Amino acid sequence: MRSKLFVPCSRPELFPKAMRSEADALSFDLEDAVQESRKEEARRCIEGFLRQEPDGGRGKLVIVRVNSMQTAHFAADLRAVVWPALDAVNVPKLEGAGEIAALAGALAALEVERGVARPIKILANIETPRALRLAAEIGRADPRVMGLQLGLGDLFESLGVDRSDTAAVHHLQVALRLAAGEAGIPVYDGAFANVADPEGFKAEAETARRLGYAGKTCIHPSQVALANAVFRPSDAEIAHALRVLEATREATAKGVGAFMVDGRMVDEPFIKRATAIVETARRLGLIAV
């Protein structure tokens, strides 16, 4: 999920265009992108879309960001979106592992009721101080959790932290990357609100990728190509990874545990990284299967 494009659920005229985009995932939004007075209308729009799309996003991950579990909208949101076409629910403003457990139970009950055979995943937003402190616990609270997502807008605004402070952004990116690593799941970078600053978006995305993030949220179609380019393995990385795997096969045959590739020592962690790069490159069609 290199790129995840937000689409307001109250704008169904945008749904077909989003489906044709190059985004790896679509995040249909019932939360911040929808005015309070239009929440019910937005629920009807996304429910209609999901019920007429039995095959989901035709190669894209279909995600819906619901309103937080503390709101009066949450239960109605869930009932509107749990259909076979849905891949994951994105939940904002989580506060702990107990909420994940409750959400997983609610999803399971609706799946049985609606005949949804494939378990719906959870993308957990980390955007409060408490959630950041408990991020690893949230990440490992249930097998449905597909990843953690950094939400700097809500987190920084509530604390008066300048969103343009790159040192603060980097600190939070590192903290959440380590929490996701403890939980053993991917982590995704949040939105970059200044659509008129593509270089700023790219720089923030590149920092996230260097830290091991898997992708980034896009709030405008113009950001999708940037995210896809940043979060794909480079040609040099793919070539090096292929050499590592070839050398691994030779070393295994000789009973050697550590060896050199391109002048660098390689052992188990580097082999795992090379394997992941090659698998990603194959999924993206960058090398033959």
Phi and psi in degrees as GROMACS dihedral restraints (atoms count N, CA, C in turn):
[ dihedral_restraints ]
;  ai    aj    ak    al  type     phi  dphi    fc
    3     4     5     6     1   -64.2    20    10
    4     5     6     7     1   -39.6    20    10
    6     7     8     9     1  -131.8    20    10
    7     8     9    10     1   137.1    20    10
    9    10    11    12     1  -129.7    20    10
   10    11    12    13     1   111.2    20    10
   12    13    14    15     1   -95.3    20    10
   13    14    15    16     1   125.2    20    10
   15    16    17    18     1   -74.6    20    10
   16    17    18    19     1   138.6    20    10
   18    19    20    21     1  -136.3    20    10
   19    20    21    22     1   118.1    20    10
   21    22    23    24     1   -62.2    20    10
   22    23    24    25     1   131.5    20    10
   24    25    26    27     1   -67.3    20    10
   25    26    27    28     1   -17.5    20    10
   27    28    29    30     1   -84.5    20    10
   28    29    30    31     1     2.6    20    10
   30    31    32    33     1  -121.8    20    10
   31    32    33    34     1    67.1    20    10
   33    34    35    36     1   -61.8    20    10
   34    35    36    37     1   -20.5    20    10
   36    37    38    39     1   -66.3    20    10
   37    38    39    40     1   -17.9    20    10
   39    40    41    42     1   -87.3    20    10
   40    41    42    43     1   -14.2    20    10
   42    43    44    45     1   -58.8    20    10
   43    44    45    46     1   -49.4    20    10
   45    46    47    48     1   -62.2    20    10
   46    47    48    49     1   -39.6    20    10
   48    49    50    51     1   -63.6    20    10
   49    50    51    52     1   -41.7    20    10
   51    52    53    54     1   -63.2    20    10
   52    53    54    55     1   -38.4    20    10
   54    55    56    57     1   -63.5    20    10
   55    56    57    58     1   -28.5    20    10
   57    58    59    60     1   -88.5    20    10
   58    59    60    61     1    -4.8    20    10
   60    61    62    63     1   -71.8    20    10
   61    62    63    64     1   171.4    20    10
   63    64    65    66     1   -89.7    20    10
   64    65    66    67     1     6.9    20    10
   66    67    68    69     1   -64.9    20    10
   67    68    69    70     1   139.8    20    10
   69    70    71    72     1   -70.3    20    10
   70    71    72    73     1   -30.0    20    10
   72    73    74    75     1  -140.8    20    10
   73    74    75    76     1   151.6    20    10
   75    76    77    78     1  -115.1    20    10
   76    77    78    79     1   131.9    20    10
   78    79    80    81     1  -113.7    20    10
   79    80    81    82     1    95.6    20    10
   81    82    83    84     1   -73.9    20    10
   82    83    84    85     1   126.4    20    10
   84    85    86    87     1  -106.8    20    10
   85    86    87    88     1   122.9    20    10
   87    88    89    90     1  -102.9    20    10
   88    89    90    91     1    -4.6    20    10
   90    91    92    93     1   -94.9    20    10
   91    92    93    94     1  -106.8    20    10
   93    94    95    96     1   -64.9    20    10
   94    95    96    97     1   -26.7    20    10
   96    97    98    99     1   -79.9    20    10
   97    98    99   100     1    -3.5    20    10
   99   100   101   102     1  -119.2    20    10
  100   101   102   103     1   124.7    20    10
  102   103   104   105     1   -62.4    20    10
  103   104   105   106     1   150.4    20    10
  105   106   107   108     1   -53.9    20    10
  106   107   108   109     1   -39.9    20    10
  108   109   110   111     1   -71.9    20    10
  109   110   111   112     1   -11.0    20    10
  111   112   113   114     1  -114.7    20    10
  112   113   114   115     1    12.1    20    10
  114   115   116   117     1   -60.9    20    10
  115   116   117   118     1   -46.1    20    10
  117   118   119   120     1   -65.4    20    10
  118   119   120   121     1   -42.4    20    10
  120   121   122   123     1   -59.7    20    10
  121   122   123   124     1   -42.9    20    10
  123   124   125   126     1   -63.7    20    10
  124   125   126   127     1   -39.4    20    10
  126   127   128   129     1   -61.0    20    10
  127   128   129   130     1   -42.3    20    10
  129   130   131   132     1   -62.9    20    10
  130   131   132   133     1   -40.0    20    10
  132   133   134   135     1   -63.6    20    10
  133   134   135   136     1   -47.7    20    10
  135   136   137   138     1   -73.6    20    10
  136   137   138   139     1   -33.9    20    10
  138   139   140   141     1   -63.7    20    10
  139   140   141   142     1   -42.9    20    10
  141   142   143   144     1   -60.9    20    10
  142   143   144   145     1   -41.6    20    10
  144   145   146   147     1   -63.1    20    10
  145   146   147   148     1   -47.8    20    10
  147   148   149   150     1   -66.1    20    10
  148   149   150   151     1   -35.0    20    10
  150   151   152   153     1   -75.7    20    10
  151   152   153   154     1   -22.1    20    10
  153   154   155   156     1   -98.3    20    10
  154   155   156   157     1     2.6    20    10
  156   157   158   159     1  -118.8    20    10
  157   158   159   160     1    70.5    20    10
  159   160   161   162     1   -62.2    20    10
  160   161   162   163     1   -23.7    20    10
  162   163   164   165     1   -96.5    20    10
  163   164   165   166     1    13.7    20    10
  165   166   167   168     1    69.1    20    10
  166   167   168   169     1  -140.3    20    10
  168   169   170   171     1   -90.3    20    10
  169   170   171   172     1    16.7    20    10
  171   172   173   174     1    50.5    20    10
  172   173   174   175     1    57.6    20    10
  174   175   176   177     1   101.4    20    10
  175   176   177   178     1   -14.8    20    10
  177   178   179   180     1   -99.3    20    10
  178   179   180   181     1   150.5    20    10
  180   181   182   183     1   -75.1    20    10
  181   182   183   184     1   131.1    20    10
  183   184   185   186     1  -104.1    20    10
  184   185   186   187     1   115.9    20    10
  186   187   188   189     1  -123.9    20    10
  187   188   189   190     1   145.2    20    10
  189   190   191   192     1  -123.0    20    10
  190   191   192   193     1   126.8    20    10
  192   193   194   195     1   -87.7    20    10
  193   194   195   196     1   113.8    20    10
  195   196   197   198     1   -87.9    20    10
  196   197   198   199     1   172.7    20    10
  198   199   200   201     1   -75.3    20    10
  199   200   201   202     1   158.2    20    10
  201   202   203   204     1   -62.3    20    10
  202   203   204   205     1   159.5    20    10
  204   205   206   207     1   -67.6    20    10
  205   206   207   208     1   -14.4    20    10
  207   208   209   210     1   -85.5    20    10
  208   209   210   211     1    -6.3    20    10
  210   211   212   213     1   -94.3    20    10
  211   212   213   214     1   164.2    20    10
  213   214   215   216     1   -74.0    20    10
  214   215   216   217     1   -11.9    20    10
  216   217   218   219     1   -85.9    20    10
  217   218   219   220     1   -18.7    20    10
  219   220   221   222     1   -57.9    20    10
  220   221   222   223     1   -50.5    20    10
  222   223   224   225     1   -62.0    20    10
  223   224   225   226     1   -42.1    20    10
  225   226   227   228     1   -66.9    20    10
  226   227   228   229     1   -37.9    20    10
  228   229   230   231     1   -58.4    20    10
  229   230   231   232     1   -48.0    20    10
  231   232   233   234     1   -62.1    20    10
  232   233   234   235     1   -43.5    20    10
  234   235   236   237     1   -64.7    20    10
  235   236   237   238     1   -28.9    20    10
  237   238   239   240     1   -75.8    20    10
  238   239   240   241     1   -27.4    20    10
  240   241   242   243     1  -110.0    20    10
  241   242   243   244     1   -14.2    20    10
  243   244   245   246     1   -79.7    20    10
  244   245   246   247     1    93.3    20    10
  246   247   248   249     1  -139.9    20    10
  247   248   249   250     1   164.2    20    10
  249   250   251   252     1   -56.4    20    10
  250   251   252   253     1   -26.0    20    10
  252   253   254   255     1   -74.0    20    10
  253   254   255   256     1   -14.9    20    10
  255   256   257   258     1   -83.0    20    10
  256   257   258   259     1   131.1    20    10
  258   259   260   261     1   -93.2    20    10
  259   260   261   262     1   -38.4    20    10
  261   262   263   264     1  -156.2    20    10
  262   263   264   265     1   152.7    20    10
  264   265   266   267     1  -105.5    20    10
  265   266   267   268     1   129.5    20    10
  267   268   269   270     1   -98.6    20    10
  268   269   270   271     1   119.9    20    10
  270   271   272   273     1  -111.9    20    10
  271   272   273   274     1   119.1    20    10
  273   274   275   276     1   -85.9    20    10
  274   275   276   277     1   159.9    20    10
  276   277   278   279     1    53.7    20    10
  277   278   279   280     1    39.7    20    10
  279   280   281   282     1   -66.7    20    10
  280   281   282   283     1   151.2    20    10
  282   283   284   285     1  -124.0    20    10
  283   284   285   286     1    -5.0    20    10
  285   286   287   288     1   173.8    20    10
  286   287   288   289     1   171.3    20    10
  288   289   290   291     1   -64.8    20    10
  289   290   291   292     1   -28.6    20    10
  291   292   293   294     1   -61.5    20    10
  292   293   294   295     1   -34.9    20    10
  294   295   296   297     1   -68.3    20    10
  295   296   297   298     1   -37.1    20    10
  297   298   299   300     1   -62.9    20    10
  298   299   300   301     1   -43.0    20    10
  300   301   302   303     1   -61.6    20    10
  301   302   303   304     1   -42.7    20    10
  303   304   305   306     1   -65.1    20    10
  304   305   306   307     1   -42.0    20    10
  306   307   308   309     1   -64.2    20    10
  307   308   309   310     1   -43.3    20    10
  309   310   311   312     1   -59.8    20    10
  310   311   312   313     1   -40.0    20    10
  312   313   314   315     1   -64.7    20    10
  313   314   315   316     1   -41.1    20    10
  315   316   317   318     1   -66.3    20    10
  316   317   318   319     1   -40.1    20    10
  318   319   320   321     1   -63.5    20    10
  319   320   321   322     1   -44.0    20    10
  321   322   323   324     1   -59.9    20    10
  322   323   324   325     1   -42.6    20    10
  324   325   326   327     1   -64.6    20    10
  325   326   327   328     1   -42.3    20    10
  327   328   329   330     1   -69.9    20    10
  328   329   330   331     1   -33.9    20    10
  330   331   332   333     1   -62.2    20    10
  331   332   333   334     1   -41.6    20    10
  333   334   335   336     1   -64.4    20    10
  334   335   336   337     1   -45.1    20    10
  336   337   338   339     1   -62.4    20    10
  337   338   339   340     1   -38.1    20    10
  339   340   341   342     1   -97.9    20    10
  340   341   342   343     1    -0.9    20    10
  342   343   344   345     1    70.2    20    10
  343   344   345   346     1    34.0    20    10
  345   346   347   348     1   -86.6    20    10
  346   347   348   349     1   111.5    20    10
  348   349   350   351     1   -82.6    20    10
  349   350   351   352     1   -30.9    20    10
  351   352   353   354     1   -94.9    20    10
  352   353   354   355     1   121.2    20    10
  354   355   356   357     1   -58.5    20    10
  355   356   357   358     1   132.0    20    10
  357   358   359   360     1   -79.1    20    10
  358   359   360   361     1   132.6    20    10
  360   361   362   363     1   -84.2    20    10
  361   362   363   364     1   170.2    20    10
  363   364   365   366     1  -125.1    20    10
  364   365   366   367     1   124.9    20    10
  366   367   368   369     1  -103.6    20    10
  367   368   369   370     1   114.1    20    10
  369   370   371   372     1   -95.9    20    10
  370   371   372   373     1   117.4    20    10
  372   373   374   375     1   -77.9    20    10
  373   374   375   376     1   133.6    20    10
  375   376   377   378     1  -112.0    20    10
  376   377   378   379     1   103.1    20    10
  378   379   380   381     1  -147.0    20    10
  379   380   381   382     1    22.3    20    10
  381   382   383   384     1  -134.6    20    10
  382   383   384   385     1   157.0    20    10
  384   385   386   387     1   -56.7    20    10
  385   386   387   388     1   -41.5    20    10
  387   388   389   390     1   -64.2    20    10
  388   389   390   391     1   -43.9    20    10
  390   391   392   393     1   -62.3    20    10
  391   392   393   394     1   -37.8    20    10
  393   394   395   396     1   -63.5    20    10
  394   395   396   397     1   -42.5    20    10
  396   397   398   399     1   -65.3    20    10
  397   398   399   400     1   -31.1    20    10
  399   400   401   402     1  -107.0    20    10
  400   401   402   403     1    17.8    20    10
  402   403   404   405     1   -59.2    20    10
  403   404   405   406     1   -41.9    20    10
  405   406   407   408     1   -63.9    20    10
  406   407   408   409     1   -40.3    20    10
  408   409   410   411     1   -64.3    20    10
  409   410   411   412     1   -40.5    20    10
  411   412   413   414     1   -62.2    20    10
  412   413   414   415     1   -43.1    20    10
  414   415   416   417     1   -64.5    20    10
  415   416   417   418     1   -32.0    20    10
  417   418   419   420     1  -105.5    20    10
  418   419   420   421     1    15.3    20    10
  420   421   422   423     1   -70.5    20    10
  421   422   423   424     1   -26.5    20    10
  423   424   425   426     1  -160.2    20    10
  424   425   426   427     1   145.4    20    10
  426   427   428   429     1   -60.9    20    10
  427   428   429   430     1   -17.1    20    10
  429   430   431   432     1   -69.9    20    10
  430   431   432   433     1   -20.1    20    10
  432   433   434   435     1   -69.1    20    10
  433   434   435   436     1   112.5    20    10
  435   436   437   438     1   -89.5    20    10
  436   437   438   439     1   -14.2    20    10
  438   439   440   441     1   170.3    20    10
  439   440   441   442     1   167.3    20    10
  441   442   443   444     1  -106.0    20    10
  442   443   444   445     1   146.6    20    10
  444   445   446   447     1  -127.5    20    10
  445   446   447   448     1   129.9    20    10
  447   448   449   450     1   -79.5    20    10
  448   449   450   451     1   126.9    20    10
  450   451   452   453     1  -117.0    20    10
  451   452   453   454     1    89.6    20    10
  453   454   455   456     1   -77.7    20    10
  454   455   456   457     1   -28.1    20    10
  456   457   458   459     1   -58.1    20    10
  457   458   459   460     1   -58.1    20    10
  459   460   461   462     1   -63.9    20    10
  460   461   462   463     1   -41.2    20    10
  462   463   464   465     1   -66.0    20    10
  463   464   465   466     1   -49.1    20    10
  465   466   467   468     1   -72.8    20    10
  466   467   468   469     1   -41.3    20    10
  468   469   470   471     1   -61.7    20    10
  469   470   471   472     1   -38.9    20    10
  471   472   473   474     1   -68.1    20    10
  472   473   474   475     1   -22.7    20    10
  474   475   476   477     1  -105.9    20    10
  475   476   477   478     1    -3.9    20    10
  477   478   479   480     1    75.7    20    10
  478   479   480   481     1    23.0    20    10
  480   481   482   483     1   -86.4    20    10
  481   482   483   484     1   134.9    20    10
  483   484   485   486     1   -69.5    20    10
  484   485   486   487     1   118.9    20    10
  486   487   488   489     1   -62.8    20    10
  487   488   489   490     1   -22.7    20    10
  489   490   491   492     1   -86.4    20    10
  490   491   492   493     1     0.3    20    10
  492   493   494   495     1   -76.4    20    10
  493   494   495   496     1   100.6    20    10
  495   496   497   498     1   -65.2    20    10
  496   497   498   499     1   -28.9    20    10
  498   499   500   501     1   -66.3    20    10
  499   500   501   502     1   -41.8    20    10
  501   502   503   504     1   -66.3    20    10
  502   503   504   505     1   -42.0    20    10
  504   505   506   507     1   -60.3    20    10
  505   506   507   508     1   -46.2    20    10
  507   508   509   510     1   -62.0    20    10
  508   509   510   511     1   -41.0    20    10
  510   511   512   513     1   -59.8    20    10
  511   512   513   514     1   -45.7    20    10
  513   514   515   516     1   -68.4    20    10
  514   515   516   517     1   -37.9    20    10
  516   517   518   519     1   -60.6    20    10
  517   518   519   520     1   -43.9    20    10
  519   520   521   522     1   -63.9    20    10
  520   521   522   523     1   -46.2    20    10
  522   523   524   525     1   -58.6    20    10
  523   524   525   526     1   -44.3    20    10
  525   526   527   528     1   -74.4    20    10
  526   527   528   529     1   -32.0    20    10
  528   529   530   531     1   -61.9    20    10
  529   530   531   532     1   -41.2    20    10
  531   532   533   534     1   -67.6    20    10
  532   533   534   535     1   -38.5    20    10
  534   535   536   537     1   -64.0    20    10
  535   536   537   538     1   -43.1    20    10
  537   538   539   540     1   -64.8    20    10
  538   539   540   541     1   -36.8    20    10
  540   541   542   543     1   -62.7    20    10
  541   542   543   544     1   -41.0    20    10
  543   544   545   546     1   -62.1    20    10
  544   545   546   547     1   -38.7    20    10
  546   547   548   549     1   -79.3    20    10
  547   548   549   550     1   -15.4    20    10
  549   550   551   552     1    75.4    20    10
  550   551   552   553     1    32.3    20    10
  552   553   554   555     1  -132.5    20    10
  553   554   555   556     1   163.1    20    10
  555   556   557   558     1   -69.5    20    10
  556   557   558   559     1   163.8    20    10
  558   559   560   561     1  -132.1    20    10
  559   560   561   562     1   142.4    20    10
  561   562   563   564     1  -123.5    20    10
  562   563   564   565     1   138.8    20    10
  564   565   566   567     1   -78.1    20    10
  565   566   567   568     1   152.3    20    10
  567   568   569   570     1   -85.4    20    10
  568   569   570   571     1  -164.3    20    10
  570   571   572   573     1   -79.3    20    10
  571   572   573   574     1   153.4    20    10
  573   574   575   576     1  -119.4    20    10
  574   575   576   577     1   108.1    20    10
  576   577   578   579     1   -73.5    20    10
  577   578   579   580     1   -24.6    20    10
  579   580   581   582     1   -82.8    20    10
  580   581   582   583     1    88.1    20    10
  582   583   584   585     1   -62.8    20    10
  583   584   585   586     1   -26.7    20    10
  585   586   587   588     1   -77.7    20    10
  586   587   588   589     1     0.6    20    10
  588   589   590   591     1  -121.1    20    10
  589   590   591   592     1    73.2    20    10
  591   592   593   594     1   -63.4    20    10
  592   593   594   595     1   -31.2    20    10
  594   595   596   597     1   -67.0    20    10
  595   596   597   598     1   -36.8    20    10
  597   598   599   600     1   -65.5    20    10
  598   599   600   601     1   -41.8    20    10
  600   601   602   603     1   -60.3    20    10
  601   602   603   604     1   -47.7    20    10
  603   604   605   606     1   -62.3    20    10
  604   605   606   607     1   -42.9    20    10
  606   607   608   609     1   -62.8    20    10
  607   608   609   610     1   -43.4    20    10
  609   610   611   612     1   -65.9    20    10
  610   611   612   613     1   -39.1    20    10
  612   613   614   615     1   -65.6    20    10
  613   614   615   616     1   -40.9    20    10
  615   616   617   618     1   -64.8    20    10
  616   617   618   619     1   -38.6    20    10
  618   619   620   621     1   -61.4    20    10
  619   620   621   622     1   -44.8    20    10
  621   622   623   624     1   -61.0    20    10
  622   623   624   625     1   -42.5    20    10
  624   625   626   627     1   -64.3    20    10
  625   626   627   628     1   -40.3    20    10
  627   628   629   630     1   -62.2    20    10
  628   629   630   631     1   -25.3    20    10
  630   631   632   633     1   -87.9    20    10
  631   632   633   634     1    -1.2    20    10
  633   634   635   636     1    95.8    20    10
  634   635   636   637     1    14.2    20    10
  636   637   638   639     1   -70.5    20    10
  637   638   639   640     1   151.0    20    10
  639   640   641   642     1   -93.7    20    10
  640   641   642   643     1   -18.2    20    10
  642   643   644   645     1   179.9    20    10
  643   644   645   646     1  -175.9    20    10
  645   646   647   648     1  -144.7    20    10
  646   647   648   649     1   147.5    20    10
  648   649   650   651     1   -72.1    20    10
  649   650   651   652     1   141.8    20    10
  651   652   653   654     1  -121.3    20    10
  652   653   654   655     1   129.0    20    10
  654   655   656   657     1  -100.8    20    10
  655   656   657   658     1    -2.2    20    10
  657   658   659   660     1  -145.5    20    10
  658   659   660   661     1   143.7    20    10
  660   661   662   663     1   -55.2    20    10
  661   662   663   664     1   -27.9    20    10
  663   664   665   666     1   -66.4    20    10
  664   665   666   667     1   -18.0    20    10
  666   667   668   669     1   -87.4    20    10
  667   668   669   670     1   -13.0    20    10
  669   670   671   672     1   -64.5    20    10
  670   671   672   673     1   -48.6    20    10
  672   673   674   675     1   -62.1    20    10
  673   674   675   676     1   -36.4    20    10
  675   676   677   678     1   -63.4    20    10
  676   677   678   679     1   -46.6    20    10
  678   679   680   681     1   -64.1    20    10
  679   680   681   682     1   -43.2    20    10
  681   682   683   684     1   -61.8    20    10
  682   683   684   685     1   -38.0    20    10
  684   685   686   687     1   -70.8    20    10
  685   686   687   688     1   -40.0    20    10
  687   688   689   690     1   -69.9    20    10
  688   689   690   691     1   -41.8    20    10
  690   691   692   693     1   -95.0    20    10
  691   692   693   694     1    16.0    20    10
  693   694   695   696     1   -98.9    20    10
  694   695   696   697     1   147.9    20    10
  696   697   698   699     1   -62.7    20    10
  697   698   699   700     1   137.8    20    10
  699   700   701   702     1   -72.2    20    10
  700   701   702   703     1   161.8    20    10
  702   703   704   705     1   -59.5    20    10
  703   704   705   706     1   -38.8    20    10
  705   706   707   708     1   -65.1    20    10
  706   707   708   709     1   -40.6    20    10
  708   709   710   711     1   -64.2    20    10
  709   710   711   712     1   -41.8    20    10
  711   712   713   714     1   -64.1    20    10
  712   713   714   715     1   -45.5    20    10
  714   715   716   717     1   -61.6    20    10
  715   716   717   718     1   -42.9    20    10
  717   718   719   720     1   -65.2    20    10
  718   719   720   721     1   -42.0    20    10
  720   721   722   723     1   -61.9    20    10
  721   722   723   724     1   -40.5    20    10
  723   724   725   726     1   -64.0    20    10
  724   725   726   727     1   -38.4    20    10
  726   727   728   729     1   -66.7    20    10
  727   728   729   730     1   -37.3    20    10
  729   730   731   732     1   -62.6    20    10
  730   731   732   733     1   -45.0    20    10
  732   733   734   735     1   -68.0    20    10
  733   734   735   736     1   -36.3    20    10
  735   736   737   738     1   -65.4    20    10
  736   737   738   739     1   -43.9    20    10
  738   739   740   741     1   -64.9    20    10
  739   740   741   742     1   -32.8    20    10
  741   742   743   744     1   -63.0    20    10
  742   743   744   745     1   -44.1    20    10
  744   745   746   747     1   -61.2    20    10
  745   746   747   748     1   -41.9    20    10
  747   748   749   750     1   -67.0    20    10
  748   749   750   751     1   -41.4    20    10
  750   751   752   753     1   -67.1    20    10
  751   752   753   754     1   -38.4    20    10
  753   754   755   756     1   -62.0    20    10
  754   755   756   757     1   -40.6    20    10
  756   757   758   759     1   -63.3    20    10
  757   758   759   760     1   -28.1    20    10
  759   760   761   762     1   -95.2    20    10
  760   761   762   763     1    -3.4    20    10
  762   763   764   765     1    74.8    20    10
  763   764   765   766     1    28.4    20    10
  765   766   767   768     1  -100.6    20    10
  766   767   768   769     1   132.7    20    10
  768   769   770   771     1   -92.0    20    10
  769   770   771   772     1   -33.4    20    10
  771   772   773   774     1  -129.8    20    10
  772   773   774   775     1   142.3    20    10
  774   775   776   777     1  -154.5    20    10
  775   776   777   778     1   177.6    20    10
  777   778   779   780     1  -109.7    20    10
  778   779   780   781     1   138.6    20    10
  780   781   782   783     1  -137.7    20    10
  781   782   783   784     1   126.4    20    10
  783   784   785   786     1    53.4    20    10
  784   785   786   787     1    36.5    20    10
  786   787   788   789     1    79.6    20    10
  787   788   789   790     1     6.7    20    10
  789   790   791   792     1  -119.4    20    10
  790   791   792   793     1   142.8    20    10
  792   793   794   795     1   -72.1    20    10
  793   794   795   796     1   137.4    20    10
  795   796   797   798     1  -126.0    20    10
  796   797   798   799     1   130.9    20    10
  798   799   800   801     1  -141.9    20    10
  799   800   801   802     1  -159.3    20    10
  801   802   803   804     1   -54.3    20    10
  802   803   804   805     1   -48.6    20    10
  804   805   806   807     1   -59.8    20    10
  805   806   807   808     1   -37.4    20    10
  807   808   809   810     1   -72.2    20    10
  808   809   810   811     1   -33.0    20    10
  810   811   812   813     1   -66.7    20    10
  811   812   813   814     1   -42.4    20    10
  813   814   815   816     1   -61.8    20    10
  814   815   816   817     1   -42.2    20    10
  816   817   818   819     1   -64.4    20    10
  817   818   819   820     1   -42.5    20    10
  819   820   821   822     1   -62.7    20    10
  820   821   822   823     1   -40.8    20    10
  822   823   824   825     1   -61.5    20    10
  823   824   825   826     1   -43.0    20    10
  825   826   827   828     1   -64.0    20    10
  826   827   828   829     1   -40.7    20    10
  828   829   830   831     1   -63.4    20    10
  829   830   831   832     1   -45.0    20    10
  831   832   833   834     1   -65.7    20    10
  832   833   834   835     1   -40.4    20    10
  834   835   836   837     1   -62.6    20    10
  835   836   837   838     1   -42.3    20    10
  837   838   839   840     1   -63.8    20    10
  838   839   840   841     1   -45.0    20    10
  840   841   842   843     1   -60.0    20    10
  841   842   843   844     1   -37.9    20    10
  843   844   845   846     1   -68.3    20    10
  844   845   846   847     1   -41.8    20    10
  846   847   848   849     1   -61.2    20    10
  847   848   849   850     1   -35.5    20    10
  849   850   851   852     1   -85.4    20    10
  850   851   852   853     1    -0.2    20    10
  852   853   854   855     1    74.7    20    10
  853   854   855   856     1    20.9    20    10
  855   856   857   858     1   -82.5    20    10
  856   857   858   859     1   -21.7    20    10
  858   859   860   861     1  -138.2    20    10
  859   860   861   862     1   162.0    20    10
  861   862   863   864     1   -66.8    20    10
  862   863   864   865     1   147.6    20    10
